């Protein structure tokens, strides 16, 4: 194995002190431009790579941010990460990613793993299994910034970035009502996660404003995936009075809804279908899926902005940051557009 180049090798090569090399590599103003240039050119020629761990012992920073998400396979989270990483890269930060796969035990392990990696802070979205978020307090106890996005929790006092989920549920339902649907069902997760509860409350609010009584049989609480949407739809189609529209807790649930409708030779918008998140496939399936865009890129940028702000603040004032709440966007497509209203 080839020997790794160190600052000592650069110093020996140029016949200067190690401290001079270190100051040149860190762009300290007391070093002349000629010396700095010589050090950088020699570092490139000798294939020098800085030791981030050693640097962190001096600066107190690793310039690495831990990101904890339910799944990178979900396009929403992948887009948030992309925007977060792009925004922070120019400030010298890199990302260390941990997926919980919607598991509480994995989430707890992820926090420990990221803290052991000496990240400068953690940006996280909670798993579906998380009811009690006290394990996140470990991050704050170590004096590191904690920012929660999308799936937030009232019991956790820290900076948060999310969409207005109550309004998201409201505008999804209002869109269906405006298209002439009146018997609107809702399939969502059985887990008591705040954002999904708020979307459901928005659904009930829109029905109430339209002076419609919510049918208890139209609410299905199951799994937040294609299978959950598929099973829930077959349950709804067994009712004596079928719904004329179905809201999916996310786009994967909505995809399962469309799949189940196709089994019964029903093509939306005969029964309207709308989801949440604007996944990549939503626009390209037939019929194209109406959905609520959660503004993932904007959420990622806001998380980066929030991190850069709070990392410079005293620990005691970080929880005082007001939550950043972003407005959701309705994307009306073929699955809800009635031709004869």
C-alpha positions, 0 to 999 in steps of 0.5 A: 500500500502506498504511503499517504502524503502528510503535511510533513512530506510537503514541508520537507519537499519545500524546506519549510516548517509544518506550521507554515504548510498548515497555515497555507493549506488553511488559507491563513492571511499571514502566509505570502501568496507565493508560499501559499501557491507553492504549498498548494501546487506541491500538495496536488503533485504529491496527491495530498488529502487532508485528514478531516478527523485531525482537522476537526480536533483543531477547529471543533468541526468536521464539516459533515452533517448527518441526514436521517430519513425514512427512505431514499427510495421515496423521491420526496426525501431524495429531492430534499437531500439533493437540495440540502447537499447542493446548498451546503456544498458551497459552505464546505459541508458534506452529508452523511446519510442514514436510512431508517426504513420506517423503523424506530429502532433503526432511527435510534441506532442512526442517531447514535451512529451519526453522533459517533461519526462526529457530525456537526448537526443532524437534519432528520425526518421521523419514521412512521413508528416514532411516537415518542421522539425523546431519543432525538434529545441526545443530539441537543444534549451533545450541543449539536443543531437538530433540525426536523423536516416534514414529519415533525412532532409537537413534543420536540423543541427544535427548528422545523421545516414543513409544509402546511399539511392541514392546508394540503389536505384541505386543497386536495379535498376542495379540488375534488369538490370543485370537480363535482365529487361528493362522496369522497373517501380517504386512505391513509396510514394507521400510524399517528404521525402529525403530518398525516393527522393534519392532512386528514383534518384538512379533508374533514374541514373541506367537507364541513365547509361544503356542508357534507357529513363525513362517512365513517366508512369512507376512512381507511387507516392502513399501510402507507404503501401501494399495498395499503392503497390497493387493499383499502380501495377493495374494501371501499368498493364493497360498500353499498354506496361506493365513493366517487373519489378517493384521496391517498395518504401519499402517491404510493397509496394513490398508485395502489388505489388506481391499480385496484380500480383497474381490477374492477374496470374503473378508470379515473376520473370515473372515480377521482384519485389524488395523492400527496408528494408529486413522486416522479411516476405521478405525471407519467402513469395513465391516467396521470395522477393529481397530487399535492406537491410538497415542495421538496427542493424548497424544504431542502434549501430551507433546512440548509439555511436553518442549519447555517443560521443555528450552528452559529447560535448559542445552544439555549436559543436554537429552539426559539427558531420559528418553524418554517412552514411552506405552502403546498401546491395543487397539481391537477391532472387527469385522475380528477378532471371530470369531463362532464361536471 
